[in-house]
Amino acid sequence: MRERLRRTLGGVGRTLVTVGSLILLFVAYQLWGTGYFTAQEQVRLNHEYDRQAAAALAAAPSTTTTGGTTSTAPTTPAPPTSSQVVSADRIPQFHEGDAVGKIHMPWGEYAIIEGTSRDDLKKGPGHYPATVFPGQLGNAAIAGHRTTYLHPFYDLDTLHVGTEFKIDMLWGSYTYRVTQEPFAVQPSNVGVVATVNPHKATLTLTACTPKYSARQRLIIQAELVVAKSPLPKAYAPPKPATNTGLGPQENASIQEGLAGDAASKGPATLWGLLTILVGAGWWWVYRHWRHPATWFLGLIPFVPVLIGFYFFLEQALPAGY
């Protein structure tokens, strides 16, 4: 009786340790493993933006002015003082998933993607399609993850009044200055990204707060530093956004990244069952052939299915920006 109780308690203890270890590994996957995917996407987005900027520079005519006379003859370009950007007569047409610019924060530089869906924000900071672009009159808005997927906005709360940062767009390199201390709003308050004054170039950065939670949104509001930036482009209301607020469709789009992906629940369940089967097989083999080689060989099939399970489970859970 005593031996049976000892074995039962030992089995329960080992099960709890295993489950706890898997939970800790999942947390590690969310905090650091997801960053690998984002880092790869950031390389791609940076290359995409650099190609666009190089093409725009190559297409722009060279001009020099001497004694009031303008010449269009090719000249040797002066070394750039900032990023490779070129003035554009109009803002290009972007589609969701396109690289639209780069944001230079005090702690790092990140390519900006067009869109704020769950899949978009896995690749980097995303521009809200229902707002104007940086470098344009009106309020531009950018969202970013706070603790996962390379956490580009992890230190967003350290941006205080007077802090400056730069955003490169194909039509100019713009400096913004924080005008208000960081504050939090409810996730449903999407009015913070709407344009209130179409005659002023402003910018709003959003991320989840507190860290490791999606309970509220941390808001950073900034204004264009005219003395350090090109003249902003004219205001044009993004369709179907309006000056005074965002409609139901835009609200739903902004909220999309918060909810878990229902389509991932099925695959997460199947991969979870597969993980249990492979883990049980690993345990059975090791129990009958107790050898370090047996244990390490069991990792070969177990690790891939575990990563697959974590991938779909993370998709199915509510996002933590």
Secondary structure as GFF3:
##gff-version 3
##sequence-region A 1 321
A	DSSP	alpha_helix	2	28	.	.	.	ID=ss1
A	DSSP	pi_helix	29	33	.	.	.	ID=ss2
A	DSSP	alpha_helix	34	59	.	.	.	ID=ss3
A	DSSP	beta_strand	64	66	.	.	.	ID=ss4
A	DSSP	beta_strand	69	71	.	.	.	ID=ss5
A	DSSP	beta_strand	99	105	.	.	.	ID=ss6
A	DSSP	beta_strand	108	114	.	.	.	ID=ss7
A	DSSP	alpha_helix	118	121	.	.	.	ID=ss8
A	DSSP	beta_strand	126	127	.	.	.	ID=ss9
A	DSSP	beta_strand	138	143	.	.	.	ID=ss10
A	DSSP	three_ten_helix	156	158	.	.	.	ID=ss11
A	DSSP	beta_strand	164	169	.	.	.	ID=ss12
A	DSSP	beta_strand	172	178	.	.	.	ID=ss13
A	DSSP	beta_strand	183	185	.	.	.	ID=ss14
A	DSSP	three_ten_helix	190	193	.	.	.	ID=ss15
A	DSSP	beta_strand	201	209	.	.	.	ID=ss16
A	DSSP	beta_strand	216	224	.	.	.	ID=ss17
A	DSSP	three_ten_helix	226	228	.	.	.	ID=ss18
A	DSSP	alpha_helix	248	255	.	.	.	ID=ss19
A	DSSP	three_ten_helix	256	258	.	.	.	ID=ss20
A	DSSP	three_ten_helix	262	264	.	.	.	ID=ss21
A	DSSP	alpha_helix	265	288	.	.	.	ID=ss22
A	DSSP	alpha_helix	292	316	.	.	.	ID=ss23
###
